[in-house]
Amino acid sequence: MKIALLMLLMILNLLSLKLIKCTEVFAPGNIIIGGLFPIHTTVEQLGNFYDLEAPCNILSPAGLAHSLAMIQAVETANISPELTHLGITLGYHIHDTCSDVTTTLRAVKDFTDDCMPGTNTSRYVRPVKAVIGAYNSEMSIAVARMLNLQLIPQISYASTADILSDKSRFPGFLRTVPSDVHQTSAMVQLLSERKWTWVGFLTTDGDYGRAALDSFISQATNSGICVAFTEILPDSLSDTRKLEAKIFHTVHTIQTNPKAKVIVSFAKPEHMKRVFSLLLELSTDQRLWIASDNWSMAGDVLSPEQLESVGWVLGFSFKNKYITNFEEYVQHLELNSDAQSNNSFLKEFYSSLATSVNASKANVSTATDKLIASAQVGVVFSIQMAVNAIAQAAAFICKNIDCMASEAIKHQELLSVLRTRSFELDGVSYEFNEDGDINLGYDVSLWNSNGIKVETLNVISHYQPSDRSLNTTELTLSLVSKCSKSCEPGQFKKSVEGQHTCCYECISCAQNQYTNNTDMDQCYSCDEDSEWSESGSSACNEKGVEFFSWSDPFAVVLLSLSVLGVVVVFAVSVVFLLHRDSPVVKAAGGSLCQLILLSLSGSFVSAMLFVGKPTALQCKVRQVLYGLSFTVCVSCILVKSLKILLAFHMNLLLKQLLYRLYKPYAIVSMCVALQVVTCACWLIMKSPESTSTVFLRSVLQECDEGSYVAFGVMLGYIALLALVCFAFAFQGRKLPHKYNEAKFITFGMLIYLIAWIIFIPTYVNTKGKYLPAVEMIVILISCYAILSCHFFPKCYIILFRKTQNTRDAFVRSIYEYSKKTVGNIHPPQTEKYVPYAMSNPSFVPKE
């Protein structure tokens, strides 16, 4: 009994093996193309370790539709002029991969072993010259390793793993879709433009999923995007217990990361359907789901009601064109009984719908609509490109050889033509690049619902790998997906230790620093020489340039006084020039008065140079001009003081000696020469320069006097001359009223000395733009003191007391003073003290 049961099991195994071998589609031709399609989604787990092959279940309408796309493309190529002219045809040998790597490798072994379909051994099957497939990168990698042994060309219509672009490992692999590195680049660009920096990532285990994960994380990190969580779902759908546990863990992870409002998924459609189903049971939070080409066209993973609840789905799908010819082909299958009988997959599909629909006609129509709806437009177009590439490459080779023989076309020769020659489809030329890829880019679609079904072809943008262009202006989502709130301008991000760089605190920029954009990693420094900013600033402010400007009210007053001084000096000079022969002018010094007035003009002009933005020339000229001009003025006054002293208060013999030495212009020249030497040494050794003193919010432009020792020597020398004048004039303060020049000299020099004594501590303790005003005030005081004490009284006599401006009046005044002085002295000494002015008439003005 046991033996009989064991034999029965063996017979059943053999029968199942035979049935499996029949689950393939074959059409003869001079050149056979292999096809690998996931027509079923799972492999049944029988639980017997020794079962070499297990049956496939859960038929996929999408996989069947894509296999039909290959059949339609082959049949279309067979009636093309390129092949009909040569008299050759293409055949196909399509295997079901069942979404399983092991099953796929058995199919590839069937291709390479030149086996025949079914169980009919009486018919010779030509070897497969090229293979189209597989769908998943995981399977394409395994297939490529086997086909590489014979360099059989392989063209995938959907495998996008970047590793397959490595021609050193996969020399025979080509594909009509771009590499995942472009897809992840497009996704990262979208996230970066929208500032979605906190995202989740779902993928399927295997080479494809992990390569996509590595590529995405690498590019996202470079763009400042952080992956909040990563979930890797099992590739196989057969182990339901393990799959459900992982789905539950994934949904739990999504719920515990509420700030990750954007989730990128490279998972399978079956995975996403389970994730959405469980997620909607536990949560109603809306998110943006970015779908890879793996499920971007699988609208059946969500119902219209579910789409509204989960949020938004943004799909990246292959570039496509209209596939009207394919749709017409599927619609005509219902009239083609041979196609149904020769295609076991198509027959199974029609049968699966028989129980739900009564009428046969309705059954066929429903099946047709479902096939058309399940077909991914981009994948169908990619399959058509693959078939056309092989057909045109074969036609090029067969122009020179007889392709009727089975071994006429060599695998290597076909691969070489495919890689080096372009092909056409619908009037457009295409070619594989050096990596074996055709980078047409991606369509970016935002899923929507019409209330009946989910539409996945609502294209809102395109991504072109050549120029990385991605315009998503039509995507109007007010969605925030960040770990931390954005830092405003004026703040910078400070990452929390041990966390993602996208999780941070916002810290205000320090003083003299700024940020001018949101979420900046560090603050920029202001140029402290010309800019400033407060703490938390979003921009730098220009530092105000400060100097004693022409528009300053205080400067206007002082400038007005300077100009007035020049005008008054000019007026006095005119009065003295017109009355140069009068006794008052001669007694005041005659031509020396014009020299004093000229020097006063220079001092007033030098005061004006203390106003305005200082330049190097201005800084040098203003001090030197004042020093020399006022030295001339004081030197002339010194001569006048000496003249008064000689006239009234010296011993007669000494007076005569000094009188011989009394040379006014020589004395003035000598005094001025010493000041010239001082200024020259100052300018040569360390001259004044224009400098800028930088403060927190302003830049003070001022004159640096260079050598303050030279500056002090220059002013000290003038003060010394003034002190000597004061001493000489003080001796003659009791001269007759009408000839009392000494009293005015004394008073003028006293004002000068007091002003400069006050100037020193004031100048030392004054800072800022008004420092030049201090010296300017002292200069004006000094000049106006000389004018008031030396010239205004004389002008008053000349203009308003003309009777006193005569020689007789001066002689009478001197005589009365002498008589009074002689009467107060002992008679024997009277002659000794007779003023020299009485004995020397040259000191008395002549009419």
C-alpha positions in Angstrom: 0.0 0.0 0.0 2.8 2.4 0.9 4.7 1.5 -2.2 1.6 2.2 -4.4 1.0 5.5 -2.7 4.6 6.5 -3.3 4.4 5.6 -7.0 1.2 7.6 -7.3 3.0 10.7 -5.9 5.8 10.2 -8.3 3.4 10.0 -11.2 1.7 13.2 -10.0 5.0 15.0 -9.8 5.8 14.0 -13.4 2.4 15.2 -14.6 2.9 18.5 -12.8 6.3 18.8 -14.4 4.8 18.3 -17.8 2.1 20.8 -17.1 4.7 23.4 -16.1 6.8 22.8 -19.3 3.6 23.6 -21.2 3.3 27.0 -19.6 5.2 28.8 -22.3 4.4 30.3 -25.7 6.3 29.6 -28.8 6.2 30.8 -32.4 8.7 29.6 -35.1 10.9 31.8 -37.1 14.3 32.2 -38.7 15.5 34.1 -35.7 14.1 33.2 -32.3 13.8 35.9 -29.5 13.4 34.7 -25.9 11.0 36.5 -23.6 10.8 36.6 -19.8 7.6 38.0 -18.3 6.1 37.7 -14.7 2.8 36.3 -16.0 2.2 34.8 -12.6 3.1 36.5 -9.3 4.0 33.7 -7.0 5.3 30.1 -6.8 3.3 27.8 -4.7 5.1 26.4 -1.7 4.4 22.6 -1.6 6.4 22.0 1.5 8.5 19.3 -0.1 12.2 20.2 -0.2 12.9 17.7 -3.0 10.4 19.3 -5.4 12.6 20.8 -8.1 9.7 22.7 -9.7 6.6 24.1 -8.1 3.4 25.4 -9.9 2.9 29.1 -10.3 -0.3 30.8 -9.2 -2.1 34.2 -9.2 -2.1 35.2 -12.8 -1.0 38.8 -13.4 -3.0 40.7 -16.1 -0.1 43.2 -16.4 2.5 40.4 -17.0 0.2 38.8 -19.6 -0.4 42.1 -21.3 3.3 42.8 -21.5 4.0 39.3 -23.1 1.3 40.1 -25.6 3.0 43.4 -26.4 6.1 41.4 -27.3 4.1 39.0 -29.5 2.4 42.0 -31.2 5.8 43.7 -31.8 7.3 40.5 -33.3 4.3 40.1 -35.6 4.5 43.8 -36.7 8.3 43.4 -37.3 7.6 40.3 -39.5 5.5 42.4 -42.0 8.0 45.3 -42.0 9.9 46.0 -45.3 13.3 45.3 -43.7 12.4 41.6 -43.0 10.0 40.8 -45.8 12.6 42.0 -48.3 15.1 39.5 -46.9 12.5 36.8 -46.7 13.2 36.1 -43.0 10.9 36.1 -40.0 11.2 36.5 -36.2 10.0 33.9 -33.8 9.5 34.0 -30.1 9.9 31.8 -27.1 8.2 33.3 -24.1 8.6 31.9 -20.6 6.7 32.8 -17.4 9.2 33.9 -14.6 6.4 33.6 -12.0 8.2 36.6 -10.2 10.7 34.0 -9.0 14.5 33.9 -9.6 14.8 30.1 -9.6 11.9 29.7 -12.1 13.5 32.4 -14.3 16.9 30.6 -14.3 15.1 27.4 -15.4 13.7 29.3 -18.3 17.1 30.7 -19.2 18.5 27.2 -19.1 15.7 26.2 -21.6 16.9 29.0 -23.9 20.6 28.1 -23.8 20.0 24.3 -24.0 18.1 24.7 -27.3 15.2 22.7 -25.9 11.8 22.7 -27.6 8.5 23.8 -26.2 6.0 21.3 -24.8 6.6 17.7 -25.2 6.8 17.5 -29.0 10.3 16.2 -29.7 9.7 15.7 -33.4 10.3 19.3 -34.2 13.7 21.1 -34.2 13.8 24.4 -32.3 16.2 27.1 -33.4 18.4 28.5 -30.6 17.5 31.8 -29.0 19.5 34.6 -30.4 18.5 37.3 -28.0 16.4 37.6 -24.8 13.9 40.3 -23.9 13.5 40.6 -20.1 13.3 40.2 -17.3 11.0 42.6 -15.6 12.7 42.9 -12.2 16.3 43.8 -11.8 16.8 41.0 -9.4 16.0 38.5 -12.1 17.8 40.4 -14.8 21.0 40.3 -12.9 20.7 36.5 -12.4 19.8 36.1 -16.1 22.6 38.3 -17.3 25.2 36.2 -15.5 24.0 33.0 -17.3 23.6 34.7 -20.7 27.1 36.2 -20.4 28.6 32.7 -20.8 27.6 32.8 -24.5 27.3 36.6 -24.9 23.6 36.2 -25.8 22.2 39.8 -26.0 19.7 40.6 -23.3 17.4 43.6 -23.6 15.4 44.4 -20.5 12.2 46.5 -20.8 11.9 47.4 -17.1 15.0 46.5 -15.0 16.6 49.7 -13.8 19.2 48.7 -11.2 22.3 50.9 -11.7 24.6 47.9 -11.3 23.5 46.6 -14.7 25.2 49.5 -16.4 28.5 48.0 -15.5 29.6 46.5 -18.8 32.7 44.8 -17.2 30.3 42.5 -15.3 27.3 42.5 -17.7 28.7 43.0 -21.2 25.6 41.5 -22.9 23.0 43.4 -21.0 21.1 46.3 -22.7 17.9 48.0 -21.7 15.4 50.4 -23.2 14.8 52.2 -19.9 17.1 54.5 -17.9 19.2 53.5 -15.0 17.8 53.9 -11.4 20.6 56.5 -10.8 18.6 58.9 -12.9 15.3 58.0 -11.2 16.7 58.6 -7.7 18.4 61.8 -9.0 15.0 63.1 -10.2 13.4 62.2 -6.9 16.1 63.9 -4.9 15.8 67.0 -7.1 12.0 67.1 -6.5 12.5 66.7 -2.7 15.2 69.4 -2.7 13.2 71.9 -4.7 10.2 71.4 -2.4 12.4 71.4 0.7 11.0 68.0 1.8 14.0 67.0 3.8 12.6 64.4 6.2 11.4 61.3 4.2 10.8 57.6 4.6 12.0 54.9 2.2 10.4 51.6 1.4 12.0 49.0 -1.0 12.1 45.3 -1.8 14.9 43.1 -0.7 17.4 42.1 -3.4 19.9 43.7 -5.7 17.4 46.0 -7.2 16.0 47.4 -4.0 19.2 47.7 -2.1 20.9 49.4 -5.1 18.1 51.9 -5.3 18.4 52.5 -1.6 22.1 53.1 -1.8 21.7 55.4 -4.7 18.9 57.4 -3.1 20.7 57.8 0.2 23.9 58.9 -1.4 22.3 61.6 -3.5 19.9 62.7 -0.8 22.7 63.1 1.7 24.6 65.3 -0.7 21.4 67.5 -1.1 20.8 67.8 2.6 17.9 65.4 2.7 17.6 62.9 5.6 16.0 59.5 5.5 13.8 59.2 8.6 13.4 55.4 8.3 14.2 52.6 5.9 12.0 49.5 5.5 13.1 46.6 3.3 10.3 44.2 2.5 10.9 40.5 1.5 11.1 39.9 -2.2 9.2 36.7 -2.1 5.4 36.8 -1.7 5.1 33.1 -1.0 6.0 33.2 2.7 2.8 35.0 3.8 3.6 34.8 7.6 6.9 36.5 7.2 5.5 39.0 4.7 2.6 40.0 7.0 4.9 40.5 9.9 7.1 42.8 7.9 4.2 44.7 6.5 2.9 45.2 10.1 6.3 46.4 11.2 6.5 48.8 8.3 3.1 50.3 9.0 4.1 50.7 12.6 7.3 52.5 11.6 5.3 54.9 9.4 2.9 55.7 12.2 5.7 56.4 14.6 7.3 59.0 12.2 4.4 61.5 11.8 6.8 64.2 10.6 7.9 62.2 7.6 5.0 63.2 5.3 6.8 62.1 2.2 7.6 58.4 1.6 9.6 57.1 -1.4 8.9 53.6 -2.4 10.7 51.1 -4.7 8.6 48.2 -3.5 6.5 45.9 -5.6 2.8 46.6 -6.3 1.8 43.7 -4.2 3.7 45.0 -1.3 2.2 48.5 -1.6 -1.3 47.1 -1.8 -0.8 45.4 1.5 0.8 48.4 3.1 -2.0 50.7 2.1 -4.7 48.3 3.2 -3.2 47.9 6.7 -2.3 51.6 7.0 -5.8 52.7 6.3 -7.1 50.5 9.0 -4.9 52.1 11.6 -4.4 55.7 10.5 -5.9 58.4 8.5 -2.9 60.7 8.1 -2.4 61.9 4.6 1.1 61.6 3.0 2.8 62.0 -0.3 3.9 58.7 -1.7 6.6 58.9 -4.4 6.3 55.7 -6.5 9.2 54.3 -8.5 8.7 52.7 -11.9 8.1 49.5 -10.0 4.6 50.4 -9.2 4.0 53.9 -10.6 1.5 52.6 -13.1 -0.2 50.0 -10.9 -3.4 51.9 -10.3 -5.1 48.8 -8.8 -3.1 49.0 -5.6 -5.6 51.6 -4.4 -9.3 52.2 -4.9 -10.5 55.7 -5.5 -11.7 56.0 -2.0 -8.4 54.7 -0.6 -6.4 57.2 -2.7 -8.3 60.1 -1.1 -7.5 58.8 2.3 -3.8 57.9 1.9 -3.1 61.4 0.4 -1.2 61.7 -2.9 0.8 59.4 -5.1 3.4 60.8 -7.4 4.6 58.3 -9.9 7.9 58.2 -11.9 7.2 56.1 -15.0 9.2 55.5 -18.2 8.7 57.9 -21.1 6.0 56.5 -23.3 4.1 57.1 -26.5 0.6 56.2 -27.7 0.1 52.4 -28.0 -3.0 52.5 -30.1 -1.7 49.7 -32.2 -1.3 47.4 -29.2 -4.8 48.2 -27.9 -6.2 47.3 -31.3 -4.2 44.1 -31.3 -5.6 43.0 -27.9 -9.2 43.9 -29.0 -8.8 41.6 -32.1 -7.6 38.7 -30.0 -11.3 37.9 -29.2 -11.8 37.1 -32.9 -8.5 35.1 -33.2 -9.3 31.7 -31.9 -5.8 30.4 -33.0 -4.1 33.0 -30.7 -6.2 31.8 -27.8 -5.5 28.2 -28.4 -1.8 28.6 -28.9 -1.3 30.8 -25.9 -2.0 28.9 -22.7 -1.5 32.0 -20.6 -4.2 33.9 -22.6 -6.5 30.9 -22.4 -6.1 30.7 -18.6 -6.8 34.4 -18.3 -10.1 34.1 -20.2 -11.1 31.1 -18.2 -10.5 32.9 -14.9 -13.2 35.4 -15.8 -15.7 32.8 -17.0 -17.2 32.2 -13.6 -18.0 35.9 -13.0 -19.6 36.6 -16.4 -22.4 34.4 -18.0 -22.1 35.3 -21.7 -19.0 34.3 -23.6 -19.0 37.6 -25.5 -19.2 39.6 -22.4 -16.4 37.4 -20.9 -14.1 38.3 -23.8 -14.9 42.0 -23.7 -14.3 42.1 -20.0 -10.9 40.3 -20.4 -9.9 42.7 -23.2 -10.7 45.8 -21.2 -8.8 44.4 -18.2 -5.7 43.6 -20.3 -5.7 47.0 -21.8 -6.1 48.7 -18.4 -3.4 46.6 -16.8 -0.8 47.2 -19.5 1.7 49.9 -18.5 2.1 52.2 -21.4 5.8 52.9 -20.7 6.6 49.2 -20.5 4.7 48.4 -23.7 6.7 51.1 -25.5 10.0 49.7 -24.0 9.1 46.2 -25.2 8.3 47.5 -28.7 11.7 49.3 -28.8 13.5 46.1 -27.7 11.9 44.0 -30.4 12.5 46.7 -33.1 16.2 47.0 -32.1 16.7 43.2 -32.5 14.7 43.1 -35.7 16.6 45.9 -37.4 20.0 44.6 -36.1 19.1 41.1 -37.5 18.1 42.7 -40.8 21.4 44.6 -41.0 23.4 41.3 -40.5 21.2 39.3 -42.9 21.9 41.6 -45.8 25.3 40.0 -46.1 24.6 36.4 -45.1 22.0 33.7 -45.5 20.0 33.8 -42.3 18.0 30.7 -43.2 20.5 28.5 -41.4 20.1 28.3 -37.7 23.7 29.3 -36.8 23.9 32.1 -39.4 23.8 34.9 -36.8 26.4 34.7 -34.0 25.5 36.0 -30.6 28.5 38.2 -30.5 27.8 39.7 -33.9 24.2 40.5 -33.0 25.3 42.1 -29.7 27.9 44.2 -31.5 25.4 45.6 -34.0 22.9 46.3 -31.2 25.5 48.3 -29.3 26.8 50.3 -32.2 23.9 50.9 -34.6 20.8 53.0 -34.0 17.3 51.8 -34.8 14.0 53.4 -35.6 10.5 53.2 -34.2 7.6 55.3 -35.5 10.0 57.5 -37.4 12.2 58.3 -34.4 15.8 57.1 -34.1 17.1 55.5 -30.9 20.5 54.0 -29.8 22.0 52.5 -26.8 24.7 54.5 -25.0 28.0 53.2 -23.8 26.3 51.8 -20.7 23.8 49.9 -22.8 21.0 52.2 -21.7 18.4 54.3 -23.6 17.9 57.3 -21.3 14.6 58.8 -22.5 13.9 60.1 -19.0 10.7 59.8 -16.9 7.2 61.0 -16.9 6.1 62.3 -13.5 2.4 61.7 -12.9 0.1 62.7 -10.0 -2.5 60.0 -9.5 -6.1 61.1 -9.5 -9.5 59.4 -9.4 -12.5 59.8 -11.7 -14.7 58.1 -9.1 -14.6 54.7 -10.8 -10.9 54.0 -11.1 -7.5 55.4 -10.3 -5.8 57.1 -13.2 -2.0 57.0 -13.2 -1.3 58.9 -16.4 -2.0 62.5 -15.2 1.5 63.7 -16.3 2.5 66.9 -14.6 6.2 67.0 -15.5 9.0 65.3 -17.4 12.6 64.5 -16.3 15.3 64.5 -18.8 18.6 63.0 -17.6 20.7 65.0 -20.1 20.0 68.3 -18.5 18.4 67.2 -15.2 15.4 69.3 -16.0 12.3 68.8 -13.8 9.5 71.4 -13.8 6.9 70.7 -11.1 5.0 74.0 -11.1 1.8 72.1 -11.6 2.3 70.2 -8.4 0.5 72.4 -5.9 0.8 70.6 -2.6 1.1 72.6 0.7 2.9 69.8 2.4 5.7 70.1 5.0 8.0 67.1 5.6 10.7 68.2 7.9 12.1 66.9 11.2 12.4 70.5 12.5 10.8 73.8 11.7 12.6 76.0 9.2 15.1 78.4 10.6 14.2 81.9 9.6 16.7 84.3 8.0 18.9 85.6 10.9 19.2 82.1 12.4 21.3 79.0 11.7 20.8 75.3 12.2 22.6 73.6 15.1 22.3 69.9 14.8 21.5 67.9 17.9 24.3 65.6 18.8 23.6 62.0 17.9 20.7 62.8 15.6 20.2 63.4 11.9 21.5 66.6 10.5 17.9 67.4 9.5 16.9 67.5 13.2 18.2 70.7 14.7 17.7 73.8 16.8 17.5 77.3 15.4 20.1 79.6 16.9 20.2 83.4 16.3 23.3 84.7 14.6 25.7 86.6 16.7 26.5 90.3 16.3 28.1 91.2 13.0 26.8 87.9 11.5 23.8 87.1 9.4 21.9 84.5 7.3 19.8 85.6 4.3 17.9 82.4 3.7 16.0 79.7 5.5 17.6 76.6 7.0 21.2 77.8 6.6 23.9 75.7 8.3 26.1 78.6 9.4 26.1 82.4 9.7 28.0 84.6 7.3 30.3 87.2 8.7 29.8 90.9 7.8 32.8 92.8 6.5 33.6 94.5 9.8 35.5 97.3 8.0 32.3 98.5 6.2 29.3 96.5 7.6 27.6 95.7 10.8 24.5 93.8 12.0 22.7 93.2 15.2 22.2 89.7 16.7 19.7 87.7 14.6 20.0 89.8 11.5 19.2 88.7 8.0 21.5 91.1 6.3 24.4 93.4 7.0 24.0 97.1 7.2 26.4 99.5 5.7 28.4 101.3 8.3 27.9 105.0 8.1 31.0 107.0 7.2 31.4 109.8 9.7 33.4 113.0 9.3 33.0 116.7 10.0 30.9 117.2 6.9 29.9 120.3 5.1 26.3 119.8 5.9 26.7 119.6 9.6 25.1 122.6 11.3 28.0 123.2 13.5 30.3 123.0 10.5 28.1 125.5 8.7 28.5 128.0 11.6 32.2 127.6 11.7 32.6 127.8 8.0 30.5 130.9 8.0 32.8 132.5 10.6 35.8 131.5 8.5 34.4 133.0 5.3 33.4 136.1 7.3 36.9 136.3 8.6 38.4 136.3 5.1 35.9 139.0 4.1 36.7 141.1 7.1 40.5 140.7 6.5 40.0 141.8 2.9 38.0 144.8 4.0 40.5 145.9 6.6 43.3 145.4 4.1 41.5 147.7 1.7 41.0 150.3 4.4 44.6 150.2 5.5 45.8 150.3 1.9 43.7 153.4 1.1 45.0 155.1 4.3 48.5 153.8 4.1 50.0 157.3 4.6 47.9 158.1 7.7 49.6 158.2 11.1 47.5 155.4 12.5 48.5 153.0 9.7 52.2 154.0 10.0 52.1 153.7 13.7 50.5 150.2 13.4 53.3 148.9 11.4 52.8 150.2 7.9 53.5 147.5 5.3 53.8 144.9 8.1 50.0 145.3 8.6 49.4 143.9 5.1 51.6 141.0 5.8 49.7 140.3 9.1 46.4 140.5 7.2 47.7 138.2 4.5 48.7 135.6 7.2 45.3 135.9 8.9 43.7 135.1 5.5 45.8 132.0 5.3 44.8 131.0 8.9 41.1 131.5 8.1 41.5 129.4 4.9 43.3 126.6 6.9 40.3 126.5 9.2 38.1 125.7 6.3 40.2 122.6 5.5 39.2 121.0 8.8 35.7 120.5 7.3 34.8 117.7 4.8 35.9 114.2 4.1 39.6 114.2 4.8 42.2 113.3 2.2 45.9 112.8 2.5 46.6 116.2 0.9 44.1 118.0 3.0 45.5 116.5 6.2 49.0 117.7 5.3 48.0 121.2 4.0 45.7 122.3 6.8 48.2 122.0 9.6 51.2 123.3 7.7 49.2 126.2 6.2 48.0 127.2 9.7 51.4 126.8 11.3 53.2 128.9 8.7 50.6 131.6 8.3 50.1 132.1 12.0 53.8 132.1 12.5 54.1 134.9 10.0 51.3 136.8 11.9 52.9 136.4 15.4 56.4 137.2 14.0 55.1 140.5 12.7 53.4 141.2 16.0 56.7 140.4 17.7 58.5 143.0 15.6 55.8 145.5 16.6 56.3 144.6 20.3 60.0 145.0 20.0 59.6 148.4 18.3 57.4 149.6 21.2 59.9 148.3 23.7 62.8 150.0 22.0 60.9 153.3 21.8 59.9 153.6 25.4 61.5 151.3 27.9 65.2 150.6 27.3 68.5 152.2 28.2 69.6 154.7 25.7 72.9 153.0 24.8 71.2 149.6 24.6 68.5 151.1 22.5 70.9 152.5 20.0 72.7 149.1 19.7 69.4 147.2 19.3 68.1 149.8 16.9 71.0 149.0 14.6 69.9 145.4 14.8 66.2 146.1 14.4 65.5 144.7 11.0 61.7 143.8 10.9 61.7 141.7 7.7 64.9 139.8 8.7 63.4 139.0 12.1 60.1 137.8 10.5 62.0 135.7 8.0 64.2 134.1 10.6 61.2 133.2 12.8 59.3 131.8 9.9 62.3 129.9 8.6 62.5 128.0 11.9 58.8 127.0 11.5 59.4 126.0 7.9 62.2 123.6 9.1 59.9 122.1 11.7 57.1 121.5 9.2 59.4 120.1 6.6 60.9 117.6 9.0 57.3 116.7 10.0 56.2 116.1 6.5 59.3 114.1 5.5 59.6 111.9 8.6 56.0 111.2 9.5 53.4 113.3 7.8 49.7 113.5 8.5 47.6 110.9 6.7 43.9 110.2 6.2 42.8 107.2 8.3 39.7 105.3 9.0 38.7 104.3 12.5 36.2 101.4 12.5 33.5 101.4 15.2 30.6 99.0 15.7 28.2 100.8 13.5 30.2 103.5 11.8 33.6 104.3 10.2 35.2 107.5 11.3 37.4 109.1 8.7 39.8 111.5 10.2 43.3 112.8 9.9 46.1 111.1 11.7 48.6 113.8 12.5 51.4 111.4 12.1 54.0 112.6 14.5 52.2 114.3 17.4 55.7 115.4 18.7 56.1 117.5 15.5 52.5 118.7 15.8 53.3 119.8 19.4 56.6 121.4 18.4 54.8 123.4 15.7 52.1 124.7 18.0 54.6 125.2 20.9 56.9 127.3 18.7 53.9 129.6 17.9 53.0 129.7 21.5 56.6 130.7 22.4 56.6 133.6 20.0 53.2 134.7 21.3 54.6 134.5 24.9 57.6 136.7 23.9 55.2 139.1 22.3 53.1 139.1 25.4 56.1 139.8 27.6 57.4 142.7 25.4 54.0 144.2 25.0 53.2 143.9 28.7 56.1 146.2 29.4 54.5 148.9 27.3 51.0 148.5 28.6 51.0 152.1 30.1 51.8 153.9 26.9 49.7 157.0 26.0 46.2 156.1 25.1 46.4 157.2 21.5 49.6 155.2 21.0 48.7 152.2 23.2 49.5 149.4 20.7 51.1 147.4 23.5 47.9 147.1 25.4 46.1 145.6 22.4 49.1 143.3 21.6 49.0 142.1 25.3 45.3 141.4 25.2 45.4 139.6 21.8 48.3 137.4 22.8 46.6 136.7 26.1 43.5 135.5 24.4 45.6 133.4 22.0 47.5 131.7 24.9 44.4 131.1 26.9 42.6 129.5 23.9 45.5 127.1 23.1 45.9 126.2 26.8 42.3 125.2 26.9 42.7 123.5 23.5 45.3 120.9 24.7 43.1 119.0 27.2 40.0 119.4 25.1 41.8 118.0 22.0 43.2 115.1 23.9 39.8 114.1 25.4 37.6 114.7 22.4 36.9 111.7 20.1 34.8 111.4 17.0 34.0 113.5 14.0 33.9 116.8 16.0 37.6 116.6 16.9 38.6 118.8 13.9 36.0 121.4 15.1 38.0 121.9 18.4 41.1 123.0 16.5 39.0 125.0 14.1 37.4 126.9 17.0 40.8 127.7 18.5 42.1 128.9 15.1 39.1 131.2 14.7 39.4 132.5 18.2 43.1 133.3 17.6 42.4 135.0 14.3 39.5 137.1 15.5 41.5 138.0 18.6 44.2 139.5 16.4 41.7 141.3 14.2 39.8 142.7 17.1 42.8 143.8 19.1 45.1 145.0 16.3 42.9 146.3 13.5 39.4 147.1 14.6 40.5 150.0 16.9 42.7 151.4 14.1 39.8 151.1 11.6 37.6 152.9 14.1 40.0 155.8 14.4 40.6 155.9 10.6 36.9 155.9 9.8 35.2 157.6 12.7 38.0 159.6 14.6 39.8 161.3 11.8 40.9 164.2 14.1 43.0 161.8 16.0 44.6 160.4 12.9 47.2 163.4 12.5 50.8 163.8 13.3 50.1 166.7 15.7 47.8 164.5 17.7 50.4 161.8 18.1 53.2 164.3 19.0 50.9 166.0 21.6 50.0 162.7 23.1 53.6 161.6 23.4 54.7 164.9 24.8 52.0 164.8 27.5 53.1 161.3 28.4 56.8 162.3 28.5 56.1 165.3 30.6 54.1 163.3 33.1 56.8 160.6 33.2 59.7 163.2 33.6 57.8 165.0 36.4 57.6 161.8 38.4 61.4 161.1 38.2 64.3 162.7 40.2 65.8 165.7 38.3 69.3 164.3 37.9 68.0 161.2 36.2 65.4 163.0 34.0 67.5 163.1 30.8 68.2 159.4 31.2 64.5 158.5 31.0 63.5 160.8 28.2 61.7 158.5 25.8 63.6 157.6 22.7 60.6 158.6 20.7 61.1 162.2 21.6 64.8 162.1 20.7 64.3 160.1 17.5 61.5 161.6 15.4 61.5 158.6 13.1 59.3 156.8 15.6 56.7 159.6 15.3 54.5 159.3 12.3 55.0 162.1 9.8 52.2 163.7 7.9 
